[in-house]
Amino acid sequence: MALRSLVCRKSLGLASSSSFKLHFRGLQTFSLPDLPYDYGALEPAISGEIMQLHHQKHHQTYVTNYNKAVEQLHHAMEKGDSSAVVKLQSAIKFNGGGHVNHSIFWKNLSPVSERGGESPHGNLGWAIDEHFGSLDALIQKMSTEGASLQGSGWVWFGLDKESKKLVVETTANQDPLVTKGPLVPLLGIDVWEHAYYLQYKNARPDYLKNIWKVMNWKYAGEVYDKEHS
């Protein structure tokens, strides 16, 4: 992932109180990551048309808008414009979250020819059985919560770094899983309409049923082993 640092040269006082200071040490801008597979590689579960639009248009828009907001924040900090700094926070959170979430999402998917949909093995497989009873129970829980999520958002399978327990959570809009606590995302499913509507129309449950056929449990297991140790 290509990054470049934006570093502010000084700390600036914000608002009317001189006691409140924001120390802007630096933020990074992002570039669109390449997919580890062709756009049509996940068919028939997810069409090539959807993957191309999702990656090239939607994800790229989050990257572009985040970078723009970071540049504007840099200039606002240089000028000491506290109102502009506050105003930019929502754009940074939304678009930055969109980039973070989608970067995980692409890794969570894999063509069937490359073990996509293959059940998890090893430590993660055992942990799923312990926490949820079975893989089927976990899939059912995530699919149900994803289907019932109002509006746009994500359904997540994650690891609580403090308790070491596996959890299923949902987040609204483009909020990353970390907004729910010390949670590490193992799998995330995008349930915004742009992720499925061209193919599945308003049948989100059908999308959630088929996406498991290309789920990259190998990647999830690697993240689990790294974070659980």
N, CA and C of each residue as an Amber inpcrd file, in Angstrom:
protein
   687
   0.8410000  -1.1690000   0.0000000   0.0000000   0.0000000   0.0000000
   0.8870000   1.2330000   0.0000000   0.7780000   2.0470000  -1.0060000
   1.6230000   3.2170000  -1.0990000   1.1460000   4.2800000  -0.1290000
   2.0820000   4.8690000   0.6110000   1.7360000   5.8690000   1.5980000
   2.6930000   7.0440000   1.4880000   2.2470000   8.2150000   1.8910000
   3.1730000   9.3190000   2.0190000   2.7770000  10.1360000   3.2310000
   3.7440000  10.5650000   3.9920000   3.4730000  11.2480000   5.2460000
   3.2670000  12.7330000   5.0400000   2.3290000  13.2530000   5.7840000
   2.1210000  14.6870000   5.8460000   2.4420000  15.1060000   7.2670000
   3.4740000  15.8800000   7.4420000   3.9140000  16.2030000   8.7910000
   3.7640000  17.6980000   9.0430000   3.1110000  18.0390000  10.1260000
   2.9460000  19.4460000  10.4940000   4.1800000  19.9110000  11.2490000
   4.5600000  21.1550000  11.0620000   5.7930000  21.6560000  11.6440000
   5.6160000  22.1700000  13.0640000   4.3840000  22.3680000  13.4890000
   4.1850000  22.8940000  14.8330000   2.8400000  22.4700000  15.3870000
   2.7080000  22.5570000  16.7120000   1.4320000  22.2910000  17.3650000
   0.6780000  23.6040000  17.4700000  -0.6270000  23.5480000  17.2520000
  -1.4210000  24.7660000  17.2270000  -2.4870000  24.7340000  18.2990000
  -2.7450000  25.8810000  18.9130000  -3.8320000  25.9860000  19.8680000
  -5.1400000  26.0790000  19.1290000  -6.1810000  25.3860000  19.6230000
  -7.4820000  25.3880000  18.9710000  -8.5230000  25.9650000  19.9080000
  -9.6000000  26.4770000  19.3140000 -10.7180000  27.0850000  20.0280000
 -10.2310000  28.3190000  20.7810000 -11.0470000  28.8310000  21.6890000
 -10.6950000  30.0690000  22.3710000  -9.7440000  29.8310000  23.5240000
  -9.6800000  28.6170000  24.0280000  -8.8470000  28.3200000  25.1770000
  -7.4540000  27.9170000  24.7330000  -6.4590000  28.5980000  25.2800000
  -5.0680000  28.2710000  24.9290000  -4.6210000  26.9750000  25.5630000
  -5.4030000  26.4560000  26.5330000  -5.0270000  25.2130000  27.1990000
  -5.3240000  23.9890000  26.3470000  -6.1730000  24.1810000  25.3050000
  -6.5200000  23.0630000  24.4350000  -5.6540000  23.1030000  23.1860000
  -4.8150000  22.1130000  23.0330000  -3.9100000  22.0970000  21.8870000
  -3.9870000  20.7500000  21.1760000  -3.9260000  20.8070000  19.8990000
  -3.9140000  19.5840000  19.0920000  -2.5230000  19.4090000  18.5270000
  -1.8910000  18.3040000  18.8300000  -0.5400000  18.0330000  18.3570000
  -0.6270000  17.1550000  17.1150000  -0.4720000  17.7830000  16.0010000
  -0.5910000  17.0850000  14.7180000   0.7740000  16.5520000  14.3010000
   1.0720000  15.3250000  14.6550000   2.3780000  14.7520000  14.3730000
   2.4880000  14.2540000  12.9370000   1.3740000  13.9880000  12.3160000
   1.4370000  13.5430000  10.9320000   0.3320000  12.5520000  10.6110000
  -0.1680000  12.6100000   9.4190000  -1.1360000  11.6550000   8.9160000
  -0.6220000  11.1210000   7.5910000  -1.1320000   9.9780000   7.2050000
  -0.6990000   9.3510000   5.9680000  -1.8250000   9.3700000   4.9500000
  -1.4760000   9.6100000   3.7210000  -2.4560000   9.4760000   2.6610000
  -2.3250000   8.0820000   2.0620000  -3.3680000   7.6360000   1.3870000
  -3.4400000   6.2710000   0.8960000  -3.4890000   6.2140000  -0.6230000
  -3.1900000   5.0560000  -1.1530000  -3.4310000   4.7810000  -2.5640000
  -4.2440000   3.4950000  -2.6610000  -4.9420000   3.3260000  -3.7520000
  -5.7980000   2.1530000  -3.9350000  -4.9470000   0.8970000  -4.0510000
  -5.1730000  -0.1000000  -3.1880000  -4.3860000  -1.3310000  -3.2810000
  -4.8530000  -2.1940000  -4.4550000  -3.9360000  -2.9420000  -5.0210000
  -4.3070000  -3.9000000  -6.0670000  -5.0540000  -5.0690000  -5.4440000
  -5.9630000  -5.6600000  -6.2090000  -6.6140000  -6.8850000  -5.7560000
  -5.6770000  -8.0700000  -5.9730000  -5.7270000  -9.0680000  -5.1040000
  -4.8640000 -10.2440000  -5.2610000  -5.4370000 -11.2860000  -6.2230000
  -6.4400000 -10.9000000  -7.0100000  -7.0950000 -11.8080000  -7.9650000
  -7.7720000 -10.9550000  -9.0230000  -8.1720000 -11.5630000 -10.1210000
  -8.8720000 -10.8500000 -11.1880000 -10.2920000 -10.5020000 -10.7450000
 -10.8740000  -9.4970000 -11.3730000 -12.2310000  -9.0860000 -11.0150000
 -13.2420000 -10.2090000 -11.1710000 -13.0800000 -11.0440000 -12.1870000
 -14.0470000 -12.1130000 -12.4110000 -13.7480000 -13.3990000 -11.6760000
 -12.7170000 -13.4040000 -10.8310000 -12.2620000 -14.6440000 -10.1980000
 -13.2120000 -15.1720000  -9.1300000 -14.1160000 -14.3300000  -8.6400000
 -15.0220000 -14.7550000  -7.5730000 -16.3910000 -15.1820000  -8.0970000
 -16.5520000 -15.1620000  -9.4190000 -17.8220000 -15.5970000  -9.9890000
 -18.0160000 -17.0950000  -9.7660000 -19.2590000 -17.5540000  -9.6110000
 -20.5190000 -16.8000000  -9.7200000 -20.9760000 -16.1350000  -8.4150000
 -20.2260000 -16.3210000  -7.3270000 -20.6680000 -15.7440000  -6.0540000
 -20.7680000 -14.2290000  -6.1350000 -19.7510000 -13.5910000  -6.7140000
 -19.7460000 -12.1410000  -6.9040000 -19.2920000 -11.8710000  -8.3300000
 -20.0840000 -11.1410000  -9.0790000 -19.7820000 -10.9190000 -10.4820000
 -18.5600000 -10.0280000 -10.6750000 -17.8980000 -10.2040000 -11.8180000
 -16.7590000  -9.3800000 -12.1520000 -17.1280000  -7.9140000 -12.2780000
 -18.3290000  -7.6420000 -12.7790000 -18.7790000  -6.2520000 -12.9240000
 -18.8690000  -5.5670000 -11.5720000 -19.4550000  -6.2710000 -10.6010000
 -19.5560000  -5.6960000  -9.2590000 -18.1740000  -5.4700000  -8.6690000
 -17.3000000  -6.4390000  -8.7870000 -15.9650000  -6.3110000  -8.2060000
 -15.2130000  -5.1370000  -8.8100000 -15.3260000  -4.9530000 -10.1100000
 -14.6090000  -3.8610000 -10.7670000 -15.1490000  -2.5050000 -10.3130000
 -16.4670000  -2.3590000 -10.2930000 -17.0670000  -1.1060000  -9.8440000
 -16.7700000  -0.8510000  -8.3730000 -16.8600000  -1.8840000  -7.5850000
 -16.6440000  -1.7710000  -6.1430000 -15.2150000  -1.3050000  -5.8480000
 -14.2670000  -1.8920000  -6.5640000 -12.8620000  -1.5680000  -6.3400000
 -12.4590000  -0.2500000  -6.9940000 -12.7020000  -0.1310000  -8.2840000
 -12.2140000   1.0230000  -9.0410000 -12.9890000   2.3080000  -8.7600000
 -14.2550000   2.1880000  -8.4540000 -15.0810000   3.3820000  -8.2530000
 -15.3020000   3.6910000  -6.7730000 -15.8900000   2.7400000  -6.0560000
 -16.2460000   3.0160000  -4.6640000 -15.0200000   3.1140000  -3.7590000
 -14.1670000   2.1020000  -3.7890000 -12.9780000   2.1690000  -2.9300000
 -12.0960000   3.3510000  -3.3280000 -11.9370000   3.5730000  -4.6280000
 -11.1250000   4.6990000  -5.0770000 -11.6880000   6.0380000  -4.5830000
 -13.0050000   6.1440000  -4.5260000 -13.6190000   7.3730000  -4.0390000
 -13.2800000   7.6200000  -2.5750000 -13.2950000   6.5710000  -1.7560000
 -12.9120000   6.7260000  -0.3560000 -11.4600000   7.1940000  -0.2420000
 -10.5890000   6.6030000  -1.0430000  -9.1790000   6.9880000  -1.0170000
  -9.0160000   8.4510000  -1.4300000  -9.6480000   8.8280000  -2.5290000
  -9.5360000  10.1950000  -3.0360000 -10.0500000  11.2150000  -2.0250000
 -11.2190000  10.9400000  -1.4630000 -11.8190000  11.8860000  -0.5270000
 -11.0630000  11.9480000   0.8010000 -10.5170000  10.8270000   1.2270000
  -9.7010000  10.8340000   2.4390000  -8.4450000  11.6730000   2.2290000
  -7.7600000  11.4470000   1.1300000  -6.5360000  12.1960000   0.8480000
  -6.8100000  13.6970000   0.7560000  -7.9350000  14.0310000   0.1470000
  -8.3250000  15.4460000   0.0350000  -8.5590000  16.0430000   1.4170000
  -9.2430000  15.2950000   2.2880000  -9.5230000  15.7850000   3.6360000
  -8.2380000  15.9420000   4.4460000  -7.2970000  15.0180000   4.2650000
  -6.0230000  15.1110000   4.9800000  -5.2360000  16.3400000   4.5260000
  -5.2340000  16.6010000   3.2240000  -4.5580000  17.7910000   2.7080000
  -5.1940000  19.0620000   3.2870000  -6.5300000  19.0730000   3.3380000
  -7.2290000  20.2320000   3.8800000  -6.9490000  20.3950000   5.3760000
  -6.8580000  19.2630000   6.0730000  -6.5350000  19.3150000   7.4950000
  -5.1370000  19.8810000   7.7130000  -4.2210000  19.4660000   6.8910000
  -2.8460000  19.9700000   6.9620000  -2.8220000  21.4910000   6.8400000
  -3.5470000  22.0020000   5.8570000  -3.5700000  23.4420000   5.6400000
  -4.2970000  24.1540000   6.7790000  -5.3730000  23.5460000   7.2890000
  -6.1120000  24.1500000   8.3940000  -5.2490000  24.2300000   9.6470000
  -4.4550000  23.1960000   9.8870000  -3.5570000  23.2060000  11.0290000
  -2.4820000  24.2630000  10.8780000  -1.9670000  24.4010000   9.6690000
  -0.9490000  25.4200000   9.4170000  -1.4810000  26.8220000   9.7150000
  -2.7720000  27.0320000   9.4040000  -3.3800000  28.3460000   9.5990000
  -3.9860000  28.5130000  10.9900000  -4.0600000  27.4210000  11.7470000
  -4.6850000  27.4960000  13.0600000  -6.1840000  27.6580000  12.9750000
  -6.8040000  27.1290000  11.9200000  -8.2450000  27.2640000  11.6980000
  -8.9700000  26.1280000  12.4180000  -9.3300000  26.3590000  13.6710000
  -9.9330000  25.3010000  14.4840000 -11.2850000  24.8490000  13.9460000
 -12.0700000  25.7730000  13.3960000 -13.3840000  25.4040000  12.8550000
 -13.2380000  24.4230000  11.6980000 -12.2680000  24.6750000  10.8170000
 -12.0420000  23.7770000   9.6830000 -11.5420000  22.4200000  10.1500000
 -10.6950000  22.4070000  11.1760000 -10.1730000  21.1380000  11.7020000
 -11.3110000  20.2720000  12.2190000 -12.1950000  20.8750000  12.9950000
 -13.3360000  20.1300000  13.5480000 -14.2430000  19.6360000  12.4260000
 -14.4960000  20.4800000  11.4600000 -15.3960000  20.1300000  10.3570000
 -14.8750000  18.9500000   9.5480000 -13.5700000  18.8160000   9.4520000
 -12.9680000  17.7670000   8.6220000 -12.9600000  16.3890000   9.2880000
 -13.2300000  16.3220000  10.5730000 -13.1390000  15.0500000  11.2800000
 -14.0840000  13.9730000  10.7230000 -15.3050000  14.3840000  10.3810000
 -16.2730000  13.3990000   9.8820000 -15.8490000  12.8360000   8.5310000
 -15.2920000  13.6800000   7.6660000 -14.8400000  13.2090000   6.3500000
 -13.6540000  12.2660000   6.4880000 -12.7700000  12.5590000   7.4220000
 -11.6120000  11.7000000   7.6410000 -12.0550000  10.3490000   8.1960000
 -12.9820000  10.3680000   9.1450000 -13.4690000   9.1090000   9.7250000
 -14.1960000   8.2650000   8.6940000 -15.1040000   8.8820000   7.9390000
 -15.9120000   8.1230000   6.9860000 -15.0590000   7.5560000   5.8560000
 -14.2790000   8.4020000   5.2200000 -13.5020000   7.9410000   4.0720000
 -12.2960000   7.1070000   4.4810000 -11.6800000   7.4570000   5.6080000
 -10.5920000   6.6310000   6.1110000 -11.0900000   5.2510000   6.5110000
 -12.2660000   5.2100000   7.1450000 -12.8730000   3.9270000   7.4950000
 -13.2200000   3.1220000   6.2640000 -13.7060000   3.8040000   5.2230000
 -14.0260000   3.1070000   3.9730000 -12.8040000   2.4500000   3.3710000
 -11.6790000   3.1460000   3.4220000 -10.4410000   2.5680000   2.8900000
  -9.9710000   1.3930000   3.7440000  -9.9460000   1.5650000   5.0450000
  -9.4930000   0.4970000   5.9460000 -10.3680000  -0.7430000   5.7880000
 -11.6850000  -0.5570000   5.8080000 -12.6070000  -1.6870000   5.7280000
 -12.4870000  -2.4350000   4.4070000 -12.4190000  -1.7050000   3.3040000
 -12.3320000  -2.3670000   1.9980000 -10.9820000  -3.0630000   1.8000000
  -9.9220000  -2.5090000   2.3570000  -8.6160000  -3.1560000   2.2460000
  -8.6250000  -4.5180000   2.9290000  -9.3870000  -4.6180000   4.0290000
  -9.5540000  -5.9100000   4.7040000 -10.4630000  -6.8240000   3.8900000
 -11.5410000  -6.2480000   3.3710000 -12.5420000  -7.0230000   2.6330000
 -11.9380000  -7.7640000   1.4530000 -11.0960000  -7.1090000   0.6780000
 -10.4950000  -7.7900000  -0.4850000  -9.6710000  -9.0050000  -0.0620000
  -8.9890000  -8.8930000   1.0760000  -8.1850000 -10.0090000   1.5660000
  -9.0490000 -11.1270000   2.1280000 -10.2680000 -10.7780000   2.5450000
 -11.1780000 -11.7750000   3.1030000 -11.7880000 -12.6820000   2.0480000
 -11.5860000 -12.3490000   0.7710000 -12.1670000 -13.1190000  -0.3220000
 -11.0740000 -13.8110000  -1.1180000 -11.4160000 -14.9630000  -1.6820000
 -10.4490000 -15.7140000  -2.4690000 -11.1870000 -16.6160000  -3.4540000
 -10.6690000 -16.7630000  -4.6680000 -11.3040000 -17.6700000  -5.6310000
 -11.3530000 -19.1000000  -5.0970000 -12.3450000 -19.8400000  -5.5500000
 -12.4730000 -21.2400000  -5.1460000 -11.2190000 -22.0310000  -5.5250000
 -10.6190000 -21.6760000  -6.6490000  -9.4030000 -22.3660000  -7.0910000
  -8.2110000 -22.1110000  -6.1820000  -8.3410000 -21.1070000  -5.3070000
  -7.2650000 -20.7830000  -4.3720000  -7.7310000 -20.9360000  -2.9270000
  -8.5760000 -21.9370000  -2.7100000  -9.0470000 -22.3340000  -1.3800000
 -10.1530000 -21.4330000  -0.8360000 -10.7170000 -20.5800000  -1.6730000
 -11.8460000 -19.7880000  -1.2310000 -13.0070000 -20.6740000  -0.8310000
 -13.6050000 -20.4090000   0.3100000 -14.7220000 -21.1970000   0.8090000
 -14.3120000 -22.4280000   1.5930000 -13.0300000 -22.7410000   1.5980000
 -12.5560000 -23.9090000   2.3490000 -12.6360000 -23.6330000   3.8420000
 -13.1550000 -24.5770000   4.6060000 -13.3750000 -24.3830000   6.0400000
 -12.0670000 -24.1060000   6.7760000 -12.1320000 -23.3140000   7.8560000
 -10.9180000 -23.0180000   8.6210000 -10.3920000 -24.2520000   9.3360000
  -9.0780000 -24.3190000   9.4450000  -8.4350000 -25.4340000  10.1360000
  -7.6140000 -24.9040000  11.2990000  -7.0070000 -25.7880000  12.0230000
  -6.0690000 -25.3910000  13.0670000  -6.7150000 -24.6260000  14.2010000
  -5.9620000 -23.6780000  14.7450000  -6.3850000 -22.9530000  15.9410000
  -7.7080000 -22.2210000  15.7630000  -7.8930000 -21.5730000  14.6140000
  -9.1330000 -20.8320000  14.4030000 -10.3260000 -21.7700000  14.3290000
 -10.1750000 -22.8870000  13.6380000 -11.2640000 -23.8450000  13.5400000
 -11.6890000 -24.3510000  14.9100000 -10.7240000 -24.6510000  15.7570000
 -11.0410000 -25.1130000  17.1120000 -11.6990000 -24.0140000  17.9290000
 -11.2000000 -22.7870000  17.7790000 -11.7570000 -21.6700000  18.5390000
 -13.2040000 -21.3810000  18.1250000 -13.4950000 -21.5050000  16.8440000
 -14.8700000 -21.2980000  16.3720000 -15.8050000 -22.3220000  16.9900000
 -15.3870000 -23.5800000  17.0130000 -16.2040000 -24.6230000  17.6260000
 -16.4340000 -24.3360000  19.1120000 -15.3960000 -23.8390000  19.7720000
 -15.5000000 -23.5590000  21.2080000 -16.4410000 -22.3940000  21.4970000
 -16.3520000 -21.3360000  20.7020000 -17.1260000 -20.1270000  20.9840000
 -18.5340000 -20.1330000  20.3890000 -18.7190000 -20.8260000  19.2490000
 -20.0060000 -20.7690000  18.5560000 -20.6800000 -22.1310000  18.4080000
 -19.9800000 -23.1910000  18.7150000 -20.5380000 -24.5360000  18.5950000
 -20.1560000 -25.2130000  17.3020000 -20.1250000 -24.4420000  16.2080000
 -19.7500000 -24.9860000  14.9040000 -19.5350000 -23.8310000  13.9280000
 -18.8980000 -24.1330000  12.8140000 -18.7280000 -23.1320000  11.7630000
 -20.0770000 -22.7230000  11.1930000 -20.9700000 -23.6770000  11.0030000
 -22.2980000 -23.3640000  10.4760000 -23.0430000 -22.3890000  11.3790000
 -22.8750000 -22.5360000  12.6870000 -23.5410000 -21.6290000  13.6280000
 -22.9840000 -20.2120000  13.5110000 -21.6770000 -20.1060000  13.3360000
 -21.0570000 -18.7930000  13.1470000 -21.5530000 -18.1430000  11.8620000
 -21.5590000 -18.9050000  10.7810000 -22.0120000 -18.3730000   9.4930000
 -23.4670000 -17.9190000   9.5850000 -24.2920000 -18.7030000  10.2450000
 -25.7020000 -18.3410000  10.4000000 -25.8500000 -17.0480000  11.1950000
 -25.0660000 -16.9090000  12.2480000 -25.1420000 -15.7070000  13.0850000
 -24.7190000 -14.4690000  12.2980000 -23.6120000 -14.5680000  11.5710000
 -23.1470000 -13.4230000  10.7950000 -24.1170000 -13.0780000   9.6750000
 -24.6390000 -14.0910000   9.0130000 -25.5720000 -13.8460000   7.9100000
 -26.8560000 -13.2020000   8.4120000 -27.3510000 -13.6660000   9.5650000
 -28.5690000 -13.1010000  10.1460000 -28.3670000 -11.6550000  10.5560000
 -27.2440000 -11.3740000  11.2090000 -26.9880000 -10.0080000  11.6630000
 -26.7240000  -9.0790000  10.4810000 -26.0590000  -9.5990000   9.4540000
 -25.8210000  -8.7870000   8.2670000 -27.1010000  -8.4720000   7.5260000
 -28.0050000  -9.4470000   7.4510000 -29.2660000  -9.2490000   6.7460000
 -30.1860000  -8.2830000   7.4860000 -30.0970000  -8.2680000   8.7950000
 -30.9960000  -7.4290000   9.5920000 -30.4210000  -6.0400000   9.8810000
 -29.1800000  -5.7960000   9.4800000 -28.5740000  -4.4840000   9.7130000
 -29.3230000  -3.4120000   8.9200000 -29.8300000  -2.4230000   9.5900000
 -30.5850000  -1.3660000   8.9250000 -29.6490000  -0.3990000   8.2210000
 -30.0140000  -0.0270000   7.0050000 -29.1840000   0.9020000   6.2520000
 -27.9180000   0.2310000   5.7520000 -26.8270000   0.9780000   5.7560000
 -25.5540000   0.4900000   5.2330000 -24.5730000   0.2270000   6.3620000
 -23.6730000  -0.7140000   6.1440000 -22.6820000  -1.0030000   7.1680000
 -21.9370000  -2.2890000   6.8990000 -21.4160000  -2.8770000   7.9720000
 -20.5780000  -4.0690000   7.8820000 -20.9310000  -5.0430000   8.9910000
 -20.7480000  -6.3230000   8.7100000 -20.8400000  -7.3420000   9.7520000
 -19.4560000  -7.9680000   9.8760000 -19.0020000  -8.1180000  11.1220000
 -17.6260000  -8.4990000  11.3890000 -17.5150000  -9.7610000  12.2410000
 -16.4790000 -10.5220000  11.9810000 -16.0360000 -11.6200000  12.8340000
 -14.6680000 -11.2050000  13.3430000 -14.5450000 -11.0600000  14.6530000
 -13.3020000 -10.5220000  15.1730000 -12.8270000 -11.2030000  16.4400000
 -11.6510000 -10.7840000  16.8660000 -11.0250000 -11.2950000  18.0880000
 -10.8870000 -10.1510000  19.0830000 -11.4170000 -10.3610000  20.2850000
 -11.2250000  -9.4060000  21.3680000  -9.8220000  -9.6120000  21.9300000
  -8.9610000  -8.6220000  21.7810000  -7.5670000  -8.7790000  22.1640000
  -7.3870000  -8.9020000  23.6710000  -8.3270000  -8.3920000  24.4320000
  -8.2000000  -8.4720000  25.8850000  -8.7190000  -9.7870000  26.4380000
  -9.9040000 -10.1890000  26.0230000 -10.4900000 -11.4320000  26.5430000
 -10.0810000 -12.6590000  25.7390000  -9.5300000 -12.4280000  24.5210000
  -9.1600000 -13.5020000  23.5930000 -10.3750000 -14.2890000  23.1090000
 -11.5520000 -13.6850000  23.1850000 -12.7730000 -14.3350000  22.7190000
 -13.0990000 -13.8940000  21.2960000 -13.7590000 -14.7810000  20.5650000
 -14.2240000 -14.4500000  19.2260000 -15.5860000 -13.7730000  19.3240000
 -15.8080000 -12.7740000  18.4920000 -17.0420000 -12.0050000  18.5690000
 -17.6020000 -11.7560000  17.1720000 -18.8960000 -11.5260000  17.1040000
 -19.5670000 -11.0550000  15.8980000 -20.1490000  -9.6860000  16.2210000
 -19.8260000  -8.6960000  15.3940000 -20.2880000  -7.3310000  15.6090000
 -20.7460000  -6.7390000  14.2790000 -21.5340000  -5.6920000  14.3690000
 -21.8820000  -4.8990000  13.1840000 -21.4510000  -3.4650000  13.4210000
 -21.1300000  -2.7790000  12.3350000 -20.8220000  -1.3480000  12.4160000
 -21.6110000  -0.6260000  11.3320000 -21.9930000   0.5950000  11.6330000
 -22.7620000   1.3920000  10.6830000 -21.8470000   2.1060000   9.7040000
 -22.3860000   2.3710000   8.5310000 -21.6920000   3.1650000   7.5190000
 -20.3060000   2.5920000   7.2290000 -19.2310000   3.3920000   7.4160000
 -17.8860000   2.8880000   7.1950000 -17.0690000   2.8420000   8.4910000
 -17.7480000   2.7350000   9.6110000 -17.0160000   2.6490000  10.8800000
 -16.2140000   1.3510000  10.9340000 -14.9240000   1.4260000  11.2360000
 -14.1210000   0.2120000  11.3770000 -14.4960000  -0.5470000  12.6530000
 -14.1020000  -1.7950000  12.7210000 -14.4250000  -2.6230000  13.8920000
 -13.7910000  -2.0670000  15.1570000 -12.6640000  -1.4140000  15.0500000
 -11.9650000  -0.8950000  16.2240000 -12.8100000   0.1240000  16.9870000
 -13.8350000   0.7010000  16.3520000 -14.7050000   1.6420000  17.0410000
 -15.5730000   0.9590000  18.0890000 -15.6220000  -0.3890000  18.0540000
 -16.4110000  -1.1400000  19.0270000 -15.5830000  -1.6300000  20.2110000
 -14.2870000  -1.3350000  20.2030000 -13.4390000  -1.7750000  21.3010000
 -12.1300000  -2.3550000  20.8010000 -11.4020000  -3.0610000  21.6750000
 -10.0950000  -3.6220000  21.2950000 -10.2540000  -4.8870000  20.4470000
 -10.8840000  -4.7320000  19.2970000 -11.2430000  -5.8670000  18.4630000
 -10.4170000  -5.8930000  17.1870000  -9.9280000  -7.0660000  16.8290000
  -9.1540000  -7.2610000  15.6110000 -10.0530000  -7.9340000  14.5760000
 -10.2310000  -7.3540000  13.4020000 -11.0860000  -7.9790000  12.3870000
 -10.4170000  -9.2000000  11.7660000 -11.1280000 -10.3110000  11.7880000
 -10.6810000 -11.5200000  11.1000000 -11.3720000 -11.6250000   9.7470000
 -12.6540000 -11.3070000   9.7220000 -13.4360000 -11.2550000   8.4840000
 -14.4160000 -10.1010000   8.5740000 -14.6210000  -9.4220000   7.4660000
 -15.6310000  -8.3770000   7.4070000 -16.4140000  -8.5060000   6.1110000
 -17.7200000  -8.3510000   6.1980000 -18.5740000  -8.4360000   5.0120000
 -19.2590000  -7.0950000   4.8020000 -19.0660000  -6.5360000   3.6390000
 -19.6700000  -5.2680000   3.2490000 -21.1350000  -5.5060000   2.9010000
 -22.0440000  -4.8510000   3.6190000 -23.4630000  -5.0020000   3.2960000
 -24.0560000  -3.6930000   2.7770000 -23.2100000  -2.7920000   2.2990000
 -23.7070000  -1.6710000   1.5130000 -24.2720000  -2.2270000   0.2050000
 -25.2830000  -1.5690000  -0.3300000 -25.8960000  -2.0600000  -1.5680000
 -24.9140000  -2.1180000  -2.7310000 -23.9120000  -1.2380000  -2.7400000
 -22.9780000  -1.2560000  -3.8710000 -22.1810000  -2.5530000  -3.9330000
 -22.1740000  -3.3180000  -2.8410000 -21.4300000  -4.5750000  -2.8090000
 -22.1740000  -5.7310000  -3.4840000 -23.4960000  -5.5440000  -3.7210000
 -24.2660000  -6.6900000  -4.2270000 -25.4440000  -6.3420000  -5.1330000
 -25.8720000  -5.0870000  -5.1840000 -27.1670000  -4.7780000  -5.7930000
 -27.2410000  -5.1130000  -7.2850000 -26.1880000  -4.8860000  -8.0360000
 -26.2190000  -5.1750000  -9.4730000 -26.5250000  -6.6390000  -9.7560000
 -26.1270000  -7.5020000  -8.8540000 -26.3140000  -8.9400000  -9.0520000
 -27.5070000  -9.4930000  -8.2740000 -27.6720000  -9.0440000  -7.0450000
 -28.6740000  -9.6310000  -6.1570000 -29.8900000  -8.7340000  -5.9240000
 -29.8710000  -7.5280000  -6.5090000 -30.9560000  -6.5630000  -6.3060000
 -31.1430000  -6.3120000  -4.8050000 -32.3800000  -6.4400000  -4.3090000
 -32.6020000  -6.1720000  -2.8920000 -32.5290000  -7.4330000  -2.0310000
 -32.0350000  -8.5300000  -2.5890000 -31.9710000  -9.8040000  -1.8600000
 -30.6330000  -9.9310000  -1.1350000 -30.4470000  -9.0980000  -0.1240000
 -29.2020000  -9.1430000   0.6450000 -28.9410000 -10.5270000   1.2560000
 -29.9590000 -11.2480000   1.7550000 -29.6930000 -12.5790000   2.3090000
 -29.0740000 -13.5440000   1.2920000 -29.4350000 -13.4280000   0.0130000
 -28.8380000 -14.2960000  -1.0050000 -27.3590000 -13.9830000  -1.1980000
 -27.0380000 -12.7130000  -1.1830000 -25.6350000 -12.2900000  -1.2550000
 -24.8500000 -12.8500000  -0.0720000 -25.4400000 -12.7520000   1.1220000
 -24.7660000 -13.2300000   2.3260000 -24.6510000 -14.7550000   2.3390000
 -25.5460000 -15.4250000   1.6750000 -25.4580000 -16.8840000   1.5740000
 -24.3160000 -17.2980000   0.6550000 -24.1610000 -16.5960000  -0.4530000
 -23.1840000 -17.0070000  -1.4660000 -21.7670000 -16.5190000  -1.2070000
 -21.6180000 -15.4460000  -0.4570000 -20.2760000 -14.9140000  -0.2500000
 -19.3830000 -15.8880000   0.5240000 -20.0050000 -16.7710000   1.3120000
 -19.2070000 -17.7440000   2.0650000 -18.5100000 -18.7400000   1.1450000
 -18.9730000 -18.8510000  -0.0830000 -18.3520000 -19.7700000  -1.0380000
 -16.9790000 -19.2880000  -1.5010000 -16.6830000 -18.0040000  -1.2460000
 -15.3830000 -17.4540000  -1.6440000 -14.6870000 -16.7910000  -0.4430000
 -15.0520000 -17.2150000   0.7570000 -14.4420000 -16.6280000   1.9510000
 -13.0420000 -17.1990000   2.1560000 -12.1230000 -16.3110000   2.4870000
 -10.7250000 -16.7030000   2.6520000 -10.4300000 -17.0060000   4.1270000
 -10.7820000 -18.2010000   4.5470000 -10.5600000 -18.5970000   5.9360000
  -9.0730000 -18.7650000   6.2430000  -8.2810000 -19.0380000   5.2360000
  -6.8370000 -19.1560000   5.4450000  -6.2740000 -17.8330000   5.9540000
  -6.6830000 -16.7360000   5.3340000  -6.2390000 -15.4090000   5.7800000
  -6.7180000 -15.1460000   7.2060000  -7.9890000 -15.4470000   7.4860000
  -8.5270000 -15.2200000   8.8230000  -7.7420000 -16.0090000   9.8660000
  -7.3790000 -17.2470000   9.5230000  -6.6070000 -18.0740000  10.4460000
  -5.2260000 -17.5080000  10.7130000  -4.6150000 -16.9330000   9.6880000
  -3.2860000 -16.3380000   9.8610000  -3.3460000 -15.1270000  10.7770000
  -4.3690000 -14.2940000  10.6120000  -4.5240000 -13.1260000  11.4780000
  -4.8030000 -13.5760000  12.9100000  -5.6480000 -14.5900000  13.0640000
  -5.9610000 -15.1010000  14.3970000  -4.7130000 -15.6130000  15.0940000
  -3.9250000 -16.3940000  14.4120000  -2.7030000 -16.9400000  15.0270000
  -1.7470000 -15.8330000  15.4420000  -1.6520000 -14.8020000  14.6410000
  -0.7580000 -13.6830000  14.9380000  -1.2340000 -12.8900000  16.1370000
  -2.5270000 -12.6020000  16.1910000  -3.0530000 -11.7210000  17.2270000
  -3.3680000 -12.4510000  18.5310000  -3.5780000 -13.7530000  18.4630000
  -3.9570000 -14.5120000  19.6460000  -2.7520000 -14.9250000  20.4700000
  -1.5900000 -14.9150000  19.8640000  -0.3830000 -15.3700000  20.5600000
   0.0490000 -14.3930000  21.6510000
